[in-house]
Structure formats: structure tokens, C-alpha cells
Amino acid sequence: MVLDVAPVTIGSNVLFGPSVQICTATHPISAAERRTGLESAKPITIGSDVWVGGGAIICPGVNIGDRAVIGAGSVVTRDIPSDVVAAGNPARIIRALPAEAGEGKREQTTFL
């Protein structure tokens, strides 16, 4: 599911498990402000060669670096750098991944 009130940019060769949620929309913390219908959004960027496990939720404004792996069921609330495994609620870096030879910049697609 992609809730794309703001741009969502997804790199090449990205794998998504079932029931992944990519949510750019956000709302005020104040109930009085929410009652006015105020809504905003923050873009999400997912790099190339990323694997997002089933049921993961990617929150507004998050950037996920190239070749990162997001564990199933994770809630990604902050940026995740390239070449790491991140998992949990909230997602945190579990370990670094070894660099792969010959990796270069790849084309990205933006959904508006």
C-alpha cells in the first residue's frame, strides 16, 4: 500500500513483501488541530536493491539507503543508511552488510 500524498521515490531492483505500507501522510499531534482536517506529508525515498520484508511500515519522511534490508513487521520511523539490516519497532540497525563489488548508481522511479 502506498499512501502518496507526497512523492515516493523507489530505486531499481527493490523487493517488497506482502502488506508493506509506505505512508507519506502525517497529521498534527494536537487533537484540536486534527479536528480542523489539517494534513501534511513528507516524501519517502527508497534506494536501489532494497528488500522490505512483509508487513513493514515506512513512515513519513524516511529515506532508506541502497542495498538495505528491512525486517518483516518493522516500523521504520527514521532514516536507514545503505548496506545495513534494520528491524524492530521502531526499526534499528541490527548489523552492517558487506559492500558488494561493482555497485553503481541506478535509475529511480518517482510515483506522485
N, CA, C and O atoms as a GROMACS GRO file, in nm:
protein
  448
    1MET      N    1   0.085  -0.115   0.000
    1MET     CA    2   0.000   0.000   0.000
    1MET      C    3   0.090   0.122   0.000
    1MET      O    4   0.183   0.134   0.081
    2VAL      N    5   0.062   0.213  -0.092
    2VAL     CA    6   0.138   0.337  -0.099
    2VAL      C    7   0.040   0.452  -0.081
    2VAL      O    8  -0.047   0.475  -0.165
    3LEU      N    9   0.054   0.526   0.029
    3LEU     CA   10  -0.026   0.646   0.054
    3LEU      C   11   0.063   0.763   0.014
    3LEU      O   12   0.144   0.812   0.094
    4ASP      N   13   0.047   0.807  -0.111
    4ASP     CA   14   0.142   0.901  -0.171
    4ASP      C   15   0.089   1.043  -0.182
    4ASP      O   16   0.070   1.094  -0.292
    5VAL      N   17   0.064   1.105  -0.067
    5VAL     CA   18   0.027   1.246  -0.063
    5VAL      C   19   0.148   1.332  -0.102
    5VAL      O   20   0.132   1.442  -0.154
    6ALA      N   21   0.269   1.281  -0.077
    6ALA     CA   22   0.395   1.342  -0.118
    6ALA      C   23   0.467   1.240  -0.206
    6ALA      O   24   0.428   1.124  -0.210
    7PRO      N   25   0.572   1.282  -0.278
    7PRO     CA   26   0.643   1.188  -0.366
    7PRO      C   27   0.701   1.068  -0.291
    7PRO      O   28   0.750   1.080  -0.179
    8VAL      N   29   0.693   0.954  -0.358
    8VAL     CA   30   0.758   0.832  -0.312
    8VAL      C   31   0.854   0.791  -0.424
    8VAL      O   32   0.811   0.764  -0.536
    9THR      N   33   0.983   0.787  -0.393
    9THR     CA   34   1.084   0.752  -0.492
    9THR      C   35   1.139   0.615  -0.457
    9THR      O   36   1.185   0.591  -0.345
   10ILE      N   37   1.134   0.525  -0.555
   10ILE     CA   38   1.178   0.387  -0.534
   10ILE      C   39   1.284   0.354  -0.638
   10ILE      O   40   1.262   0.370  -0.758
   11GLY      N   41   1.400   0.308  -0.591
   11GLY     CA   42   1.509   0.272  -0.680
   11GLY      C   43   1.482   0.144  -0.757
   11GLY      O   44   1.372   0.088  -0.750
   12SER      N   45   1.582   0.099  -0.829
   12SER     CA   46   1.572  -0.023  -0.910
   12SER      C   47   1.590  -0.148  -0.824
   12SER      O   48   1.657  -0.144  -0.720
   13ASN      N   49   1.531  -0.256  -0.868
   13ASN     CA   50   1.551  -0.388  -0.807
   13ASN      C   51   1.511  -0.392  -0.659
   13ASN      O   52   1.578  -0.455  -0.578
   14VAL      N   53   1.402  -0.323  -0.625
   14VAL     CA   54   1.354  -0.322  -0.487
   14VAL      C   55   1.251  -0.434  -0.471
   14VAL      O   56   1.165  -0.452  -0.557
   15LEU      N   57   1.260  -0.507  -0.362
   15LEU     CA   58   1.167  -0.615  -0.332
   15LEU      C   59   1.080  -0.576  -0.214
   15LEU      O   60   1.130  -0.529  -0.112
   16PHE      N   61   0.948  -0.595  -0.228
   16PHE     CA   62   0.853  -0.568  -0.120
   16PHE      C   63   0.781  -0.697  -0.086
   16PHE      O   64   0.727  -0.764  -0.174
   17GLY      N   65   0.779  -0.734   0.042
   17GLY     CA   66   0.699  -0.845   0.087
   17GLY      C   67   0.552  -0.804   0.090
   17GLY      O   68   0.519  -0.688   0.063
   18PRO      N   69   0.463  -0.898   0.122
   18PRO     CA   70   0.321  -0.867   0.126
   18PRO      C   71   0.286  -0.770   0.240
   18PRO      O   72   0.350  -0.770   0.345
   19SER      N   73   0.186  -0.689   0.216
   19SER     CA   74   0.128  -0.599   0.317
   19SER      C   75   0.224  -0.490   0.367
   19SER      O   76   0.210  -0.443   0.480
   20VAL      N   77   0.321  -0.451   0.284
   20VAL     CA   78   0.408  -0.339   0.320
   20VAL      C   79   0.326  -0.210   0.306
   20VAL      O   80   0.246  -0.196   0.214
   21GLN      N   81   0.347  -0.116   0.398
   21GLN     CA   82   0.280   0.014   0.394
   21GLN      C   83   0.384   0.124   0.382
   21GLN      O   84   0.479   0.130   0.460
   22ILE      N   85   0.365   0.210   0.282
   22ILE     CA   86   0.452   0.326   0.260
   22ILE      C   87   0.362   0.447   0.275
   22ILE      O   88   0.279   0.474   0.188
   23CYS      N   89   0.376   0.519   0.384
   23CYS     CA   90   0.280   0.624   0.420
   23CYS      C   91   0.349   0.760   0.429
   23CYS      O   92   0.430   0.783   0.519
   24THR      N   93   0.318   0.849   0.336
   24THR     CA   94   0.376   0.984   0.339
   24THR      C   95   0.292   1.081   0.421
   24THR      O   96   0.344   1.184   0.464
   25ALA      N   97   0.166   1.050   0.444
   25ALA     CA   98   0.075   1.143   0.514
   25ALA      C   99   0.106   1.148   0.663
   25ALA      O  100   0.144   1.048   0.725
   26THR      N  101   0.088   1.267   0.720
   26THR     CA  102   0.105   1.286   0.863
   26THR      C  103   0.003   1.389   0.912
   26THR      O  104  -0.051   1.466   0.832
   27HIS      N  105  -0.022   1.390   1.040
   27HIS     CA  106  -0.123   1.478   1.099
   27HIS      C  107  -0.066   1.547   1.223
   27HIS      O  108   0.032   1.499   1.280
   28PRO      N  109  -0.125   1.657   1.265
   28PRO     CA  110  -0.078   1.726   1.386
   28PRO      C  111  -0.096   1.640   1.511
   28PRO      O  112  -0.185   1.554   1.516
   29ILE      N  113  -0.012   1.662   1.610
   29ILE     CA  114  -0.024   1.593   1.739
   29ILE      C  115  -0.146   1.646   1.815
   29ILE      O  116  -0.214   1.570   1.884
   30SER      N  117  -0.174   1.773   1.803
   30SER     CA  118  -0.284   1.837   1.874
   30SER      C  119  -0.419   1.791   1.818
   30SER      O  120  -0.444   1.801   1.698
   31ALA      N  121  -0.507   1.742   1.907
   31ALA     CA  122  -0.640   1.699   1.865
   31ALA      C  123  -0.720   1.814   1.805
   31ALA      O  124  -0.792   1.795   1.707
   32ALA      N  125  -0.707   1.933   1.862
   32ALA     CA  126  -0.780   2.050   1.811
   32ALA      C  127  -0.739   2.079   1.667
   32ALA      O  128  -0.824   2.111   1.583
   33GLU      N  129  -0.611   2.070   1.637
   33GLU     CA  130  -0.564   2.092   1.500
   33GLU      C  131  -0.612   1.981   1.407
   33GLU      O  132  -0.650   2.007   1.293
   34ARG      N  133  -0.612   1.856   1.455
   34ARG     CA  134  -0.658   1.745   1.371
   34ARG      C  135  -0.805   1.761   1.336
   34ARG      O  136  -0.845   1.728   1.224
   35ARG      N  137  -0.885   1.811   1.430
   35ARG     CA  138  -1.028   1.831   1.403
   35ARG      C  139  -1.053   1.929   1.289
   35ARG      O  140  -1.159   1.925   1.226
   36THR      N  141  -0.957   2.017   1.262
   36THR     CA  142  -0.973   2.112   1.152
   36THR      C  143  -0.951   2.046   1.017
   36THR      O  144  -0.976   2.106   0.913
   37GLY      N  145  -0.904   1.921   1.018
   37GLY     CA  146  -0.878   1.849   0.893
   37GLY      C  147  -0.739   1.871   0.838
   37GLY      O  148  -0.708   1.830   0.726
   38LEU      N  149  -0.653   1.937   0.916
   38LEU     CA  150  -0.518   1.965   0.872
   38LEU      C  151  -0.441   1.835   0.849
   38LEU      O  152  -0.440   1.746   0.935
   39GLU      N  153  -0.379   1.826   0.734
   39GLU     CA  154  -0.296   1.711   0.699
   39GLU      C  155  -0.175   1.763   0.626
   39GLU      O  156  -0.183   1.862   0.554
   40SER      N  157  -0.062   1.698   0.643
   40SER     CA  158   0.057   1.731   0.567
   40SER      C  159   0.122   1.600   0.524
   40SER      O  160   0.071   1.491   0.553
   41ALA      N  161   0.234   1.610   0.455
   41ALA     CA  162   0.301   1.490   0.407
   41ALA      C  163   0.451   1.516   0.397
   41ALA      O  164   0.495   1.630   0.382
   42LYS      N  165   0.527   1.409   0.404
   42LYS     CA  166   0.671   1.415   0.388
   42LYS      C  167   0.711   1.306   0.290
   42LYS      O  168   0.664   1.193   0.302
   43PRO      N  169   0.798   1.337   0.192
   43PRO     CA  170   0.836   1.238   0.092
   43PRO      C  171   0.915   1.122   0.151
   43PRO      O  172   0.979   1.135   0.256
   44ILE      N  173   0.909   1.010   0.082
   44ILE     CA  174   0.983   0.889   0.121
   44ILE      C  175   1.072   0.850   0.003
   44ILE      O  176   1.028   0.852  -0.112
   45THR      N  177   1.197   0.814   0.033
   45THR     CA  178   1.289   0.767  -0.071
   45THR      C  179   1.344   0.631  -0.030
   45THR      O  180   1.392   0.613   0.081
   46ILE      N  181   1.335   0.537  -0.122
   46ILE     CA  182   1.388   0.402  -0.102
   46ILE      C  183   1.491   0.379  -0.211
   46ILE      O  184   1.460   0.389  -0.330
   47GLY      N  185   1.613   0.350  -0.171
   47GLY     CA  186   1.723   0.332  -0.267
   47GLY      C  187   1.709   0.205  -0.349
   47GLY      O  188   1.609   0.134  -0.340
   48SER      N  189   1.810   0.177  -0.430
   48SER     CA  190   1.812   0.059  -0.516
   48SER      C  191   1.855  -0.066  -0.438
   48SER      O  192   1.927  -0.057  -0.339
   49ASP      N  193   1.809  -0.180  -0.485
   49ASP     CA  194   1.846  -0.311  -0.431
   49ASP      C  195   1.806  -0.329  -0.284
   49ASP      O  196   1.872  -0.401  -0.210
   50VAL      N  197   1.699  -0.262  -0.244
   50VAL     CA  198   1.648  -0.273  -0.107
   50VAL      C  199   1.548  -0.388  -0.100
   50VAL      O  200   1.476  -0.414  -0.196
   51TRP      N  201   1.545  -0.456   0.013
   51TRP     CA  202   1.445  -0.561   0.039
   51TRP      C  203   1.368  -0.518   0.162
   51TRP      O  204   1.425  -0.500   0.269
   52VAL      N  205   1.236  -0.502   0.147
   52VAL     CA  206   1.148  -0.464   0.257
   52VAL      C  207   1.061  -0.586   0.289
   52VAL      O  208   0.980  -0.628   0.206
   53GLY      N  209   1.076  -0.641   0.408
   53GLY     CA  210   1.003  -0.761   0.447
   53GLY      C  211   0.855  -0.736   0.467
   53GLY      O  212   0.813  -0.622   0.490
   54GLY      N  213   0.777  -0.842   0.459
   54GLY     CA  214   0.632  -0.835   0.471
   54GLY      C  215   0.584  -0.765   0.597
   54GLY      O  216   0.639  -0.785   0.705
   55GLY      N  217   0.481  -0.683   0.580
   55GLY     CA  218   0.418  -0.616   0.693
   55GLY      C  219   0.495  -0.497   0.747
   55GLY      O  220   0.453  -0.438   0.846
   56ALA      N  221   0.605  -0.460   0.684
   56ALA     CA  222   0.681  -0.343   0.730
   56ALA      C  223   0.602  -0.216   0.703
   56ALA      O  224   0.525  -0.209   0.608
   57ILE      N  225   0.621  -0.116   0.788
   57ILE     CA  226   0.558   0.015   0.772
   57ILE      C  227   0.670   0.118   0.761
   57ILE      O  228   0.757   0.126   0.847
   58ILE      N  229   0.666   0.197   0.653
   58ILE     CA  230   0.764   0.303   0.633
   58ILE      C  231   0.693   0.436   0.655
   58ILE      O  232   0.600   0.470   0.582
   59CYS      N  233   0.736   0.509   0.755
   59CYS     CA  234   0.669   0.632   0.800
   59CYS      C  235   0.711   0.754   0.718
   59CYS      O  236   0.810   0.749   0.646
   60PRO      N  237   0.634   0.863   0.728
   60PRO     CA  238   0.662   0.984   0.651
   60PRO      C  239   0.803   1.038   0.670
   60PRO      O  240   0.855   1.039   0.782
   61GLY      N  241   0.863   1.082   0.560
   61GLY     CA  242   0.993   1.148   0.564
   61GLY      C  243   1.113   1.057   0.572
   61GLY      O  244   1.226   1.106   0.582
   62VAL      N  245   1.093   0.926   0.568
   62VAL     CA  246   1.204   0.831   0.583
   62VAL      C  247   1.279   0.812   0.451
   62VAL      O  248   1.219   0.809   0.344
   63ASN      N  249   1.410   0.800   0.462
   63ASN     CA  250   1.497   0.764   0.350
   63ASN      C  251   1.564   0.632   0.384
   63ASN      O  252   1.620   0.616   0.493
   64ILE      N  253   1.559   0.538   0.290
   64ILE     CA  254   1.624   0.408   0.309
   64ILE      C  255   1.734   0.398   0.204
   64ILE      O  256   1.707   0.411   0.084
   65GLY      N  257   1.857   0.374   0.248
   65GLY     CA  258   1.972   0.370   0.158
   65GLY      C  259   1.977   0.245   0.073
   65GLY      O  260   1.907   0.147   0.098
   66ASP      N  261   2.062   0.250  -0.028
   66ASP     CA  262   2.081   0.139  -0.121
   66ASP      C  263   2.122   0.011  -0.048
   66ASP      O  264   2.197   0.014   0.049
   67ARG      N  265   2.069  -0.100  -0.098
   67ARG     CA  266   2.105  -0.235  -0.052
   67ARG      C  267   2.067  -0.264   0.092
   67ARG      O  268   2.112  -0.364   0.148
   68ALA      N  269   1.986  -0.180   0.154
   68ALA     CA  270   1.942  -0.206   0.291
   68ALA      C  271   1.838  -0.318   0.292
   68ALA      O  272   1.769  -0.342   0.192
   69VAL      N  273   1.828  -0.386   0.404
   69VAL     CA  274   1.727  -0.489   0.426
   69VAL      C  275   1.645  -0.445   0.547
   69VAL      O  276   1.699  -0.416   0.653
   70ILE      N  277   1.512  -0.441   0.529
   70ILE     CA  278   1.420  -0.404   0.637
   70ILE      C  279   1.345  -0.530   0.679
   70ILE      O  280   1.276  -0.592   0.598
   71GLY      N  281   1.358  -0.569   0.804
   71GLY     CA  282   1.297  -0.691   0.854
   71GLY      C  283   1.146  -0.688   0.850
   71GLY      O  284   1.085  -0.582   0.862
   72ALA      N  285   1.086  -0.804   0.834
   72ALA     CA  286   0.940  -0.817   0.832
   72ALA      C  287   0.879  -0.760   0.959
   72ALA      O  288   0.930  -0.783   1.069
   73GLY      N  289   0.770  -0.685   0.943
   73GLY     CA  290   0.698  -0.629   1.057
   73GLY      C  291   0.762  -0.506   1.119
   73GLY      O  292   0.713  -0.456   1.220
   74SER      N  293   0.870  -0.457   1.062
   74SER     CA  294   0.939  -0.340   1.118
   74SER      C  295   0.858  -0.213   1.096
   74SER      O  296   0.782  -0.202   1.000
   75VAL      N  297   0.877  -0.118   1.186
   75VAL     CA  298   0.818   0.015   1.172
   75VAL      C  299   0.936   0.112   1.157
   75VAL      O  300   1.007   0.140   1.253
   76VAL      N  301   0.954   0.162   1.036
   76VAL     CA  302   1.070   0.247   1.005
   76VAL      C  303   1.031   0.392   1.029
   76VAL      O  304   0.957   0.451   0.951
   77THR      N  305   1.081   0.449   1.137
   77THR     CA  306   1.046   0.585   1.177
   77THR      C  307   1.158   0.685   1.150
   77THR      O  308   1.136   0.806   1.156
   78ARG      N  309   1.278   0.636   1.121
   78ARG     CA  310   1.394   0.721   1.097
   78ARG      C  311   1.471   0.669   0.976
   78ARG      O  312   1.452   0.555   0.934
   79ASP      N  313   1.558   0.755   0.921
   79ASP     CA  314   1.638   0.716   0.805
   79ASP      C  315   1.723   0.592   0.836
   79ASP      O  316   1.773   0.574   0.947
   80ILE      N  317   1.736   0.508   0.733
   80ILE     CA  318   1.819   0.388   0.741
   80ILE      C  319   1.929   0.402   0.637
   80ILE      O  320   1.898   0.425   0.520
   81PRO      N  321   2.056   0.391   0.675
   81PRO     CA  322   2.164   0.408   0.577
   81PRO      C  323   2.176   0.289   0.483
   81PRO      O  324   2.110   0.187   0.501
   82SER      N  325   2.260   0.304   0.383
   82SER     CA  326   2.288   0.196   0.288
   82SER      C  327   2.360   0.081   0.358
   82SER      O  328   2.428   0.099   0.459
   83ASP      N  329   2.343  -0.038   0.302
   83ASP     CA  330   2.421  -0.156   0.341
   83ASP      C  331   2.406  -0.197   0.487
   83ASP      O  332   2.505  -0.230   0.553
   84VAL      N  333   2.282  -0.194   0.537
   84VAL     CA  334   2.257  -0.242   0.674
   84VAL      C  335   2.130  -0.326   0.676
   84VAL      O  336   2.046  -0.318   0.586
   85VAL      N  337   2.117  -0.407   0.779
   85VAL     CA  338   1.993  -0.477   0.811
   85VAL      C  339   1.931  -0.401   0.928
   85VAL      O  340   1.997  -0.379   1.029
   86ALA      N  341   1.804  -0.361   0.913
   86ALA     CA  342   1.733  -0.292   1.020
   86ALA      C  343   1.602  -0.365   1.047
   86ALA      O  344   1.537  -0.412   0.954
   87ALA      N  345   1.565  -0.375   1.174
   87ALA     CA  346   1.442  -0.444   1.209
   87ALA      C  347   1.392  -0.396   1.344
   87ALA      O  348   1.467  -0.338   1.423
   88GLY      N  349   1.265  -0.421   1.370
   88GLY     CA  350   1.207  -0.391   1.500
   88GLY      C  351   1.106  -0.278   1.495
   88GLY      O  352   1.078  -0.222   1.389
   89ASN      N  353   1.052  -0.246   1.615
   89ASN     CA  354   0.955  -0.138   1.629
   89ASN      C  355   0.996  -0.053   1.749
   89ASN      O  356   0.973  -0.091   1.864
   90PRO      N  357   1.056   0.062   1.722
   90PRO     CA  358   1.093   0.116   1.591
   90PRO      C  359   1.214   0.042   1.534
   90PRO      O  360   1.292  -0.017   1.608
   91ALA      N  361   1.227   0.046   1.401
   91ALA     CA  362   1.339  -0.022   1.336
   91ALA      C  363   1.471   0.037   1.382
   91ALA      O  364   1.486   0.159   1.394
   92ARG      N  365   1.565  -0.050   1.407
   92ARG     CA  366   1.700  -0.008   1.442
   92ARG      C  367   1.798  -0.094   1.365
   92ARG      O  368   1.764  -0.204   1.320
   93ILE      N  369   1.918  -0.045   1.349
   93ILE     CA  370   2.020  -0.118   1.274
   93ILE      C  371   2.064  -0.239   1.354
   93ILE      O  372   2.104  -0.228   1.470
   94ILE      N  373   2.055  -0.355   1.291
   94ILE     CA  374   2.095  -0.481   1.354
   94ILE      C  375   2.240  -0.513   1.322
   94ILE      O  376   2.317  -0.556   1.408
   95ARG      N  377   2.277  -0.492   1.195
   95ARG     CA  378   2.415  -0.518   1.154
   95ARG      C  379   2.444  -0.452   1.020
   95ARG      O  380   2.352  -0.418   0.945
   96ALA      N  381   2.571  -0.435   0.992
   96ALA     CA  382   2.615  -0.383   0.863
   96ALA      C  383   2.628  -0.499   0.764
   96ALA      O  384   2.656  -0.612   0.803
   97LEU      N  385   2.606  -0.468   0.637
   97LEU     CA  386   2.624  -0.567   0.532
   97LEU      C  387   2.755  -0.541   0.459
   97LEU      O  388   2.795  -0.425   0.445
   98PRO      N  389   2.823  -0.645   0.412
   98PRO     CA  390   2.948  -0.622   0.339
   98PRO      C  391   2.919  -0.552   0.206
   98PRO      O  392   2.817  -0.577   0.142
   99ALA      N  393   3.009  -0.463   0.166
   99ALA     CA  394   2.996  -0.393   0.038
   99ALA      C  395   3.010  -0.493  -0.076
   99ALA      O  396   3.089  -0.586  -0.069
  100GLU      N  397   2.932  -0.471  -0.180
  100GLU     CA  398   2.939  -0.558  -0.298
  100GLU      C  399   3.017  -0.487  -0.408
  100GLU      O  400   2.995  -0.368  -0.433
  101ALA      N  401   3.106  -0.558  -0.473
  101ALA     CA  402   3.188  -0.500  -0.580
  101ALA      C  403   3.100  -0.467  -0.700
  101ALA      O  404   3.004  -0.538  -0.730
  102GLY      N  405   3.135  -0.359  -0.769
  102GLY     CA  406   3.069  -0.325  -0.894
  102GLY      C  407   2.934  -0.257  -0.880
  102GLY      O  408   2.860  -0.247  -0.977
  103GLU      N  409   2.901  -0.210  -0.761
  103GLU     CA  410   2.772  -0.142  -0.742
  103GLU      C  411   2.783   0.002  -0.790
  103GLU      O  412   2.876   0.074  -0.753
  104GLY      N  413   2.687   0.043  -0.871
  104GLY     CA  414   2.685   0.180  -0.920
  104GLY      C  415   2.547   0.240  -0.906
  104GLY      O  416   2.454   0.173  -0.863
  105LYS      N  417   2.534   0.368  -0.941
  105LYS     CA  418   2.406   0.438  -0.933
  105LYS      C  419   2.310   0.381  -1.036
  105LYS      O  420   2.349   0.356  -1.151
  106ARG      N  421   2.185   0.360  -0.996
  106ARG     CA  422   2.084   0.306  -1.085
  106ARG      C  423   1.967   0.401  -1.095
  106ARG      O  424   1.949   0.489  -1.012
  107GLU      N  425   1.887   0.380  -1.199
  107GLU     CA  426   1.769   0.463  -1.224
  107GLU      C  427   1.666   0.449  -1.111
  107GLU      O  428   1.651   0.341  -1.054
  108GLN      N  429   1.594   0.558  -1.080
  108GLN     CA  430   1.489   0.555  -0.982
  108GLN      C  431   1.359   0.597  -1.046
  108GLN      O  432   1.358   0.671  -1.145
  109THR      N  433   1.246   0.550  -0.990
  109THR     CA  434   1.115   0.586  -1.037
  109THR      C  435   1.045   0.663  -0.927
  109THR      O  436   1.050   0.624  -0.810
  110THR      N  437   0.979   0.773  -0.963
  110THR     CA  438   0.903   0.852  -0.865
  110THR      C  439   0.755   0.839  -0.894
  110THR      O  440   0.712   0.859  -1.008
  111PHE      N  441   0.676   0.807  -0.791
  111PHE     CA  442   0.532   0.800  -0.802
  111PHE      C  443   0.473   0.924  -0.736
  111PHE      O  444   0.506   0.953  -0.621
  112LEU      N  445   0.388   0.995  -0.806
  112LEU     CA  446   0.327   1.115  -0.748
  112LEU      C  447   0.182   1.092  -0.721
  112LEU      O  448   0.114   1.182  -0.672
   0.00000   0.00000   0.00000
